[in-house]
Amino acid sequence: MNKRILEVQTTLCQKMPAWLVAILTPVMVQVLFTVGSILFFTALTFLAVTYFTMTGTLDKVAGGIAIPLHLQLLSFGMVALLLFIWVKWVERRPISSLGFFSKNWLKELGLGFLVGSA
């Protein structure tokens, strides 16, 4: 079975021992999620405070703002953007090497959905 996701390899990880890559990978994932979430919610807070200040309703929400689930899910967009930046400019691989391809994409997407929902 030919896996298209593994066609383009990075030389960044080939220079390090396997044990170090196994340790650094979860650390990198955690850093990307943390930095992406902080950037997203900082921008969101700035926009919210600006909006509430301009409309004069800042005193009504000063007690606290609950972060709805859909905003938390939107923060993943910033994390994905950071991942694309990492792959494109640090690892110097094309974005398509992450698994984005056009041949049989619907079949692959459906298979991934079924495996993920199981």
Buried (B, 14 or more C-beta within 10 A) or exposed (E): EEEBEEEBEEEEBEEEEEEEBEEEEEEEEEEBBEEBBEBBBEEBEEEBEEEBEEEEEBEEEEEEEEEEEEBEEEBEEBBEBBBEEBBEEEBEBEEBBBEEEEEEEEEEEEEEEEEEEE
